[in-house]
Amino acid sequence: MGVVRRATPGLIGTVDVPYSTGMATPLISKYNVPGPRYTSYPTVPYWDATTFGASAWIASVRRAFSESNRSDGIALYVHLPFCEKLCTFCGCTKRVTRNHAVESPYVETVLSEWSQYLNLFGDEPRLRELHYGGGTPTFFSPENLQRLTEGILSEAHLCPDFEFGFEANPMYTRRDHLDVLHALGARRLSLGVQDFDPRVQDIINRVQPYENVLEITHAAREVGYESIGFDLVYGLPLQELASVTDTIEKVVTLRPDRIAYYSYAHVPWIKGVGQRKFSERDLPRDELKRLLYETGRDLLEAAGYREIGMDHFAQEGDALYRSARDRCLHRNFMGYTPVHTQLSIGLGMSSIGDTWYAFAQNEKTVERYRERVAAAELPVFRGHVLGAEDLILRRHILNIMCRLETSWRDTAQWHPVLDDVLPRLVGMADDGLLHVRDDGLSVTPAGRPFIRNICMAFDARLWRRAPDTQLFSQTI
């Protein structure tokens, strides 16, 4: 076992980062395979089109609304897909343009789609969470964001614990964006930082100096935002241990409340030209990639951050930490969230909705999305209705992702398919990644890097029909 020692003068002292030269190598080689990220189960490639249609989705939305609106409220995700530049690491569905004339028609279409759902509900929705993602939400002018937000909120009752957050590119976010959205109730801000190394920023086409992030972070705190999050990515092209360490040290000086430290997903067969500016030779691989994560994790923990689920960290005063502590952390298509609602409606091009019983995704081009809404149709084009087996496996995968354990002690959480799952866990238990009991399992500290692999053992659809083409990024 070797040690990488990194001094951080005046900040968090000297951190000794263990670097395995032997024990971890076989495990990384064994488990670094393509696998889903499990923001849903079943995963999107395994959705069954034969069970899905607009009528099935409408029925499921009405059922979920009637079951949960008065108790939990609903969540709303709005996808704002436009970006002025193409970031070559990005896996999001977006439209690159410098033509800001697209803003107003898109806002009108989203509000029209929202009206269609309001007609389905038959009662005033109680809104518990509103989130703007992208793309670059702050591509839109403050005036258009205000029009969009007022149009949504005017038709809903806000829950007492209502949360409103949005994602932002530090290079395209101004003080008036922060002021307008804060005045409308936004209290969470997520900044896409990625990495501060100029070489890495150049190759991923995301040049944003530290000073810009510093300025927008300080401005957000002055305005009154209660939770500021940074998105970081490890495994990017040209990343090295020194550059990741420097990035984490700079991040810690800004004290964001929560940090998402994502593994870069290299899927050029899906994302095409954007991820072909560089090749696999430019990427840190296997052990080095894992070392980048573990170095960042150790530096963050030394600075007082706590690891949450997979790839997330939070200060103890943040709602994400409290939800993990109180065992109510949730995971959905937006990642980890302290807010859990049964019904989540996705508005906008490519958005995904979730009723717990079904998923539905909107059209993935702006043109087709607008055409469907203009024709007074819900613009969903694919989805999945979950069967009894799906619902039980979904619960176990969600438990592992959020609580690092799951149980089938309750007969309602048992299904005969688990007889096929348990033998797949034996090897991972022998490798020290988890403890298996007669009525459940728990992930060990050594198993945390392999959470996706553990969840794959429960993925009955993946085991029944292994992909014959490239679908997923590597798990490590």
C-alpha positions as CSV (number, residue, x, y, z in Angstrom):
1,M,0.0,0.0,0.0
2,G,1.5,3.3,-1.1
3,V,0.7,6.8,0.0
4,V,0.2,10.0,-2.0
5,R,0.8,12.9,0.4
6,R,-0.7,16.3,-0.5
7,A,-0.1,19.4,1.6
8,T,-2.8,22.0,1.7
9,P,-1.2,25.1,3.5
10,G,-3.6,27.1,5.6
11,L,-6.7,25.0,4.5
12,I,-7.0,21.5,5.7
13,G,-3.5,20.3,6.5
14,T,-1.7,17.4,5.1
15,V,-3.8,14.6,3.7
16,D,-2.4,11.1,3.2
17,V,-4.3,9.4,0.4
18,P,-3.8,5.6,0.3
19,Y,-2.9,4.3,-3.1
20,S,-3.2,0.6,-3.5
21,T,-0.6,-1.1,-5.6
22,G,-2.0,-4.6,-5.3
23,M,-5.2,-5.4,-3.5
24,A,-7.5,-3.0,-5.5
25,T,-6.1,-3.9,-8.9
26,P,-7.9,-7.3,-9.2
27,L,-11.2,-5.7,-8.0
28,I,-11.1,-2.8,-10.4
29,S,-10.2,-5.1,-13.2
30,K,-13.0,-7.5,-12.2
31,Y,-15.8,-5.0,-11.7
32,N,-15.0,-2.1,-14.1
33,V,-17.5,-3.2,-16.7
34,P,-20.3,-1.3,-18.6
35,G,-23.3,-0.7,-16.3
36,P,-26.2,1.6,-15.7
37,R,-26.3,4.5,-13.3
38,Y,-29.7,3.5,-12.0
39,T,-31.5,6.8,-11.9
40,S,-34.4,4.6,-12.7
41,Y,-35.3,0.9,-12.8
42,P,-35.9,-0.5,-15.3
43,T,-33.2,1.6,-17.1
44,V,-34.2,3.5,-20.2
45,P,-32.8,0.9,-22.7
46,Y,-35.0,-1.8,-21.1
47,W,-38.3,0.1,-21.1
48,D,-41.0,-2.0,-22.7
49,A,-42.8,-0.2,-25.5
50,T,-45.5,-2.9,-25.7
51,T,-46.9,-1.9,-22.3
52,F,-46.8,1.9,-22.8
53,G,-48.9,4.5,-24.5
54,A,-50.2,7.9,-23.9
55,S,-53.4,6.6,-22.3
56,A,-51.4,4.4,-19.9
57,W,-49.3,7.4,-18.9
58,I,-52.4,9.6,-18.4
59,A,-54.0,6.9,-16.2
60,S,-50.8,6.5,-14.2
61,V,-50.5,10.3,-13.7
62,R,-54.1,10.5,-12.4
63,R,-53.6,7.6,-10.1
64,A,-50.4,9.0,-8.6
65,F,-51.8,12.5,-8.3
66,S,-54.9,11.2,-6.4
67,E,-52.7,9.1,-4.1
68,S,-50.1,11.6,-3.2
69,N,-50.9,15.3,-4.0
70,R,-52.6,16.1,-0.7
71,S,-49.9,14.3,1.4
72,D,-46.6,14.7,-0.3
73,G,-47.3,17.1,-3.1
74,I,-45.7,16.7,-6.6
75,A,-42.3,17.5,-8.1
76,L,-41.8,19.4,-11.3
77,Y,-38.7,19.2,-13.5
78,V,-38.3,21.6,-16.4
79,H,-35.7,20.9,-19.1
80,L,-34.3,24.1,-20.6
81,P,-32.1,22.6,-23.4
82,F,-30.3,25.6,-25.0
83,C,-26.5,26.2,-24.7
84,E,-24.3,28.7,-26.5
85,K,-21.4,26.3,-26.7
86,L,-20.9,22.6,-26.9
87,C,-19.1,21.2,-23.8
88,T,-17.4,18.0,-25.2
89,F,-17.8,16.1,-21.9
90,C,-21.5,16.6,-21.6
91,G,-24.0,13.8,-21.8
92,C,-27.2,15.9,-21.5
93,T,-29.8,16.4,-24.2
94,K,-29.2,19.9,-25.5
95,R,-29.5,22.3,-28.4
96,V,-26.5,24.5,-29.2
97,T,-27.4,27.9,-30.5
98,R,-26.5,31.6,-30.0
99,N,-30.0,32.6,-31.2
100,H,-31.8,33.8,-28.2
101,A,-35.0,34.3,-30.2
102,V,-35.7,30.6,-29.3
103,E,-36.4,31.5,-25.7
104,S,-39.9,33.0,-25.8
105,P,-41.5,30.3,-28.0
106,Y,-40.0,27.6,-25.9
107,V,-41.4,29.2,-22.7
108,E,-44.8,29.4,-24.2
109,T,-44.7,25.7,-25.2
110,V,-43.6,24.6,-21.7
111,L,-46.5,26.6,-20.1
112,S,-48.9,25.0,-22.6
113,E,-47.7,21.5,-21.6
114,W,-48.1,22.4,-18.0
115,S,-51.7,23.4,-18.7
116,Q,-52.4,20.0,-20.2
117,Y,-51.2,18.4,-17.0
118,L,-53.3,20.8,-14.9
119,N,-56.4,19.7,-16.9
120,L,-55.5,16.0,-16.1
121,F,-55.1,16.6,-12.4
122,G,-58.6,18.0,-11.8
123,D,-57.5,19.7,-8.7
124,E,-54.9,22.3,-7.7
125,P,-51.5,20.7,-7.5
126,R,-49.4,21.1,-4.3
127,L,-45.9,21.8,-5.6
128,R,-43.2,20.5,-3.3
129,E,-40.2,20.8,-5.7
130,L,-39.4,22.8,-8.8
131,H,-36.1,22.3,-10.6
132,Y,-34.7,23.8,-13.8
133,G,-32.1,21.8,-15.6
134,G,-30.5,21.7,-19.0
135,G,-28.8,22.6,-21.2
136,T,-28.1,25.9,-19.6
137,P,-31.1,27.3,-17.8
138,T,-29.4,30.7,-17.5
139,F,-29.2,30.8,-21.2
140,F,-32.7,32.3,-20.8
141,S,-33.0,35.9,-19.9
142,P,-34.1,36.8,-16.4
143,E,-37.4,38.2,-17.9
144,N,-38.2,34.9,-19.7
145,L,-37.3,32.8,-16.6
146,Q,-39.6,35.1,-14.6
147,R,-42.4,34.6,-17.1
148,L,-41.9,30.8,-17.0
149,T,-41.8,30.6,-13.2
150,E,-44.8,32.9,-12.6
151,G,-46.7,30.9,-15.2
152,I,-46.0,27.6,-13.3
153,L,-46.4,28.9,-9.7
154,S,-49.6,30.8,-10.4
155,E,-51.4,27.5,-11.0
156,A,-50.1,25.6,-7.9
157,H,-50.2,25.7,-4.2
158,L,-46.8,25.7,-2.6
159,C,-46.1,23.2,0.1
160,P,-44.6,24.6,3.3
161,D,-41.3,22.8,2.6
162,F,-41.3,23.8,-1.1
163,E,-37.9,23.7,-2.7
164,F,-36.9,25.6,-5.9
165,G,-33.5,25.2,-7.5
166,F,-31.8,25.6,-10.8
167,E,-28.6,24.7,-12.6
168,A,-26.3,27.4,-13.9
169,N,-23.2,27.9,-16.0
170,P,-21.0,30.4,-14.1
171,M,-20.0,32.0,-17.5
172,Y,-23.6,32.8,-18.4
173,T,-25.2,33.6,-15.0
174,R,-25.6,37.2,-14.0
175,R,-26.6,38.9,-10.8
176,D,-30.1,39.7,-12.2
177,H,-30.6,35.9,-12.9
178,L,-30.0,35.3,-9.2
179,D,-32.1,38.2,-8.0
180,V,-35.2,37.4,-10.2
181,L,-35.3,33.7,-9.4
182,H,-34.6,34.3,-5.7
183,A,-37.5,36.7,-5.5
184,L,-39.7,33.9,-7.0
185,G,-38.6,31.4,-4.3
186,A,-35.4,29.8,-5.6
187,R,-33.1,28.9,-2.7
188,R,-30.9,26.2,-4.3
189,L,-28.3,26.9,-6.9
190,S,-26.1,24.2,-8.7
191,L,-23.0,25.5,-10.5
192,G,-21.3,23.4,-13.2
193,V,-17.7,23.6,-12.2
194,Q,-16.3,20.3,-13.6
195,D,-12.5,21.1,-13.2
196,F,-10.3,24.2,-12.8
197,D,-7.3,22.9,-14.8
198,P,-6.9,25.1,-17.9
199,R,-5.8,22.2,-20.0
200,V,-8.8,20.1,-19.0
201,Q,-11.2,23.0,-19.5
202,D,-9.8,23.6,-23.0
203,I,-10.2,20.0,-24.2
204,I,-13.7,19.8,-22.8
205,N,-14.6,23.2,-24.3
206,R,-15.6,24.5,-20.9
207,V,-13.3,27.4,-20.1
208,Q,-14.4,29.2,-16.9
209,P,-11.7,30.7,-14.6
210,Y,-11.9,30.2,-10.9
211,E,-12.6,33.9,-10.5
212,N,-15.9,33.5,-12.3
213,V,-17.0,30.8,-10.0
214,L,-15.8,32.8,-7.0
215,E,-17.8,35.8,-8.1
216,I,-21.1,34.0,-8.8
217,T,-20.8,32.0,-5.5
218,H,-20.3,35.2,-3.5
219,A,-23.1,36.9,-5.3
220,A,-25.5,34.0,-4.6
221,R,-24.7,34.1,-0.9
222,E,-25.3,37.9,-0.8
223,V,-28.7,37.4,-2.5
224,G,-29.7,34.8,0.1
225,Y,-29.4,31.4,-1.5
226,E,-29.4,28.8,1.2
227,S,-27.9,25.8,-0.6
228,I,-25.1,26.2,-3.2
229,G,-23.9,23.1,-5.0
230,F,-21.0,22.4,-7.3
231,D,-20.9,19.8,-9.9
232,L,-17.4,18.3,-10.4
233,V,-16.3,15.5,-12.7
234,Y,-13.5,13.0,-12.4
235,G,-12.1,10.9,-15.2
236,L,-12.1,13.8,-17.7
237,P,-9.5,13.9,-20.5
238,L,-6.0,15.1,-19.4
239,Q,-6.9,15.0,-15.7
240,E,-4.1,14.2,-13.4
241,L,-3.8,13.8,-9.6
242,A,-2.3,17.2,-9.2
243,S,-5.0,19.0,-11.2
244,V,-7.9,17.2,-9.3
245,T,-6.2,18.0,-6.0
246,D,-5.9,21.7,-7.0
247,T,-9.5,21.8,-8.1
248,I,-10.7,20.3,-4.8
249,E,-8.6,22.7,-2.8
250,K,-10.1,25.7,-4.6
251,V,-13.6,24.3,-4.2
252,V,-13.2,23.9,-0.5
253,T,-12.2,27.5,-0.1
254,L,-15.6,28.5,-1.5
255,R,-17.5,26.1,0.9
256,P,-20.4,25.0,-1.3
257,D,-23.1,23.3,0.8
258,R,-23.1,20.2,-1.4
259,I,-20.9,18.7,-4.1
260,A,-21.7,16.2,-6.8
261,Y,-18.5,14.5,-7.8
262,Y,-19.5,12.5,-10.9
263,S,-17.6,9.9,-12.9
264,Y,-17.2,11.0,-16.5
265,A,-19.3,8.8,-18.7
266,H,-17.5,8.3,-22.0
267,V,-20.2,7.2,-24.4
268,P,-19.3,8.6,-27.9
269,W,-21.4,6.0,-29.6
270,I,-24.4,7.9,-28.0
271,K,-23.2,11.5,-27.9
272,G,-21.4,11.5,-31.2
273,V,-19.1,14.3,-32.3
274,G,-19.2,16.1,-28.9
275,Q,-17.2,13.3,-27.2
276,R,-14.9,12.7,-30.2
277,K,-12.7,15.8,-29.7
278,F,-10.5,13.5,-27.6
279,S,-9.9,9.8,-27.6
280,E,-9.7,7.0,-25.0
281,R,-6.0,7.6,-24.8
282,D,-6.6,11.0,-23.2
283,L,-8.7,9.5,-20.4
284,P,-7.4,8.4,-17.0
285,R,-8.1,4.7,-16.8
286,D,-9.0,2.2,-14.2
287,E,-6.8,2.6,-11.1
288,L,-5.8,6.2,-11.8
289,K,-9.4,7.2,-12.4
290,R,-10.4,5.6,-9.1
291,L,-7.5,7.3,-7.4
292,L,-8.7,10.6,-8.6
293,Y,-12.0,10.0,-6.9
294,E,-10.5,8.7,-3.7
295,T,-8.1,11.7,-3.5
296,G,-11.0,14.1,-4.0
297,R,-13.1,12.2,-1.5
298,D,-10.4,12.3,1.2
299,L,-9.8,16.0,0.7
300,L,-13.5,16.7,1.0
301,E,-14.0,14.6,4.1
302,A,-10.9,16.2,5.7
303,A,-12.7,19.6,5.0
304,G,-15.9,18.5,6.8
305,Y,-17.9,17.1,3.9
306,R,-19.8,13.8,4.3
307,E,-20.2,11.2,1.5
308,I,-23.8,10.7,0.5
309,G,-24.9,7.7,-1.5
310,M,-22.7,7.5,-4.6
311,D,-20.6,10.4,-5.8
312,H,-22.2,13.1,-3.6
313,F,-21.0,15.0,-0.6
314,A,-22.6,17.6,1.7
315,Q,-21.9,19.7,4.7
316,E,-23.8,18.5,7.8
317,G,-26.0,21.6,7.8
318,D,-27.3,20.8,4.3
319,A,-30.7,19.2,3.6
320,L,-29.0,16.4,1.6
321,Y,-26.9,15.3,4.5
322,R,-29.9,15.5,6.9
323,S,-32.0,13.4,4.5
324,A,-29.3,10.7,4.3
325,R,-28.9,10.8,8.1
326,D,-32.7,10.4,8.6
327,R,-32.9,7.6,6.0
328,C,-35.2,9.5,3.6
329,L,-32.7,10.3,0.8
330,H,-34.2,9.8,-2.6
331,R,-32.7,9.3,-6.1
332,N,-34.4,10.2,-9.4
333,F,-33.5,11.4,-12.9
334,M,-32.0,14.5,-11.4
335,G,-29.7,12.6,-9.1
336,Y,-29.9,12.5,-5.3
337,T,-32.5,14.7,-3.7
338,P,-33.8,15.2,-0.1
339,V,-37.3,15.6,-1.5
340,H,-39.3,12.5,-2.3
341,T,-42.6,12.8,-4.1
342,Q,-44.4,9.9,-5.7
343,L,-45.3,12.0,-8.7
344,S,-42.7,13.8,-10.7
345,I,-43.7,15.6,-13.9
346,G,-41.1,16.4,-16.5
347,L,-41.8,19.4,-18.7
348,G,-39.8,20.4,-21.8
349,M,-38.0,18.6,-24.5
350,S,-36.6,15.2,-23.5
351,S,-37.8,15.5,-19.8
352,I,-38.8,12.3,-18.0
353,G,-41.8,11.9,-15.7
354,D,-42.2,9.3,-13.0
355,T,-45.4,8.2,-11.2
356,W,-43.7,5.3,-9.4
357,Y,-45.8,3.0,-11.5
358,A,-44.6,4.3,-14.8
359,F,-42.1,6.4,-16.6
360,A,-42.5,8.6,-19.7
361,Q,-40.1,10.7,-21.7
362,N,-40.9,13.6,-23.9
363,E,-39.8,14.0,-27.5
364,K,-36.1,14.6,-27.8
365,T,-36.0,17.4,-30.4
366,V,-37.3,20.9,-29.9
367,E,-39.2,20.9,-33.1
368,R,-41.1,17.6,-32.5
369,Y,-41.8,18.6,-28.9
370,R,-43.3,21.9,-29.9
371,E,-45.4,20.2,-32.7
372,R,-46.9,17.7,-30.3
373,V,-47.8,20.4,-27.7
374,A,-49.2,22.7,-30.3
375,A,-51.5,19.8,-31.4
376,A,-52.8,19.6,-27.8
377,E,-51.0,16.3,-27.2
378,L,-48.8,15.3,-24.3
379,P,-45.5,15.1,-26.0
380,V,-44.4,11.7,-24.6
381,F,-42.8,9.4,-27.1
382,R,-41.6,6.4,-25.0
383,G,-42.1,5.1,-21.6
384,H,-42.6,2.0,-19.4
385,V,-45.3,0.7,-17.1
386,L,-43.8,-1.2,-14.2
387,G,-45.0,-4.7,-13.4
388,A,-45.0,-6.3,-9.9
389,E,-41.4,-7.6,-10.4
390,D,-40.2,-4.2,-11.6
391,L,-41.7,-2.4,-8.6
392,I,-39.9,-4.7,-6.0
393,L,-36.6,-4.6,-7.8
394,R,-36.8,-0.9,-8.1
395,R,-37.3,-0.6,-4.4
396,H,-34.3,-2.7,-3.6
397,I,-32.0,-0.8,-6.1
398,L,-33.2,2.5,-4.7
399,N,-32.5,1.3,-1.1
400,I,-28.9,0.3,-2.1
401,M,-28.3,3.6,-3.9
402,C,-29.7,5.7,-1.1
403,R,-29.2,3.7,2.1
404,L,-26.4,1.3,1.2
405,E,-28.6,-1.6,2.3
406,T,-31.9,-3.3,1.6
407,S,-34.1,-5.9,3.2
408,W,-36.7,-8.4,2.0
409,R,-37.8,-9.3,5.6
410,D,-41.2,-7.8,4.7
411,T,-43.0,-10.3,2.4
412,A,-44.2,-7.3,0.4
413,Q,-40.5,-6.8,-0.7
414,W,-40.0,-10.4,-1.7
415,H,-40.4,-11.7,-5.2
416,P,-39.3,-15.1,-6.6
417,V,-36.9,-13.3,-8.9
418,L,-34.7,-12.7,-5.8
419,D,-33.9,-16.4,-5.9
420,D,-31.9,-15.5,-9.0
421,V,-30.4,-12.4,-7.5
422,L,-28.9,-13.9,-4.4
423,P,-26.3,-16.2,-6.1
424,R,-25.0,-13.2,-8.0
425,L,-24.1,-11.6,-4.6
426,V,-21.9,-14.4,-3.4
427,G,-18.8,-13.4,-5.3
428,M,-19.2,-9.8,-4.2
429,A,-19.6,-10.9,-0.6
430,D,-16.4,-13.0,-0.9
431,D,-14.6,-9.9,-2.2
432,G,-15.7,-7.9,0.9
433,L,-18.1,-5.6,-0.9
434,L,-21.2,-6.5,1.0
435,H,-22.6,-8.5,3.8
436,V,-25.5,-10.8,2.9
437,R,-28.1,-11.9,5.5
438,D,-31.0,-14.2,5.1
439,D,-33.3,-11.2,4.9
440,G,-31.2,-8.5,3.2
441,L,-27.8,-7.1,2.6
442,S,-25.6,-4.1,3.5
443,V,-22.8,-2.5,1.5
444,T,-19.4,-2.4,3.2
445,P,-17.1,0.7,3.1
446,A,-15.0,-1.3,0.6
447,G,-18.1,-1.9,-1.5
448,R,-19.1,1.8,-2.0
449,P,-17.0,2.2,-5.2
450,F,-19.0,-0.8,-6.6
451,I,-22.5,0.3,-5.8
452,R,-23.5,0.2,-9.5
453,N,-22.2,-3.4,-9.8
454,I,-24.2,-4.4,-6.7
455,C,-27.3,-2.9,-8.2
456,M,-26.6,-4.8,-11.4
457,A,-27.1,-8.1,-9.5
458,F,-30.8,-7.0,-9.1
459,D,-31.3,-6.0,-12.7
460,A,-33.3,-8.9,-13.9
461,R,-34.0,-7.3,-17.3
462,L,-30.2,-6.8,-17.9
463,W,-29.5,-10.4,-17.0
464,R,-32.2,-11.7,-19.2
465,R,-31.2,-9.7,-22.2
466,A,-27.5,-8.6,-22.2
467,P,-26.9,-5.8,-24.6
468,D,-25.3,-6.8,-27.9
469,T,-24.1,-3.2,-28.6
470,Q,-22.5,-0.5,-26.4
471,L,-25.1,1.1,-24.1
472,F,-23.5,2.1,-20.8
473,S,-20.4,3.8,-19.4
474,Q,-17.9,1.9,-17.2
475,T,-19.0,1.4,-13.6
476,I,-15.7,2.6,-12.0
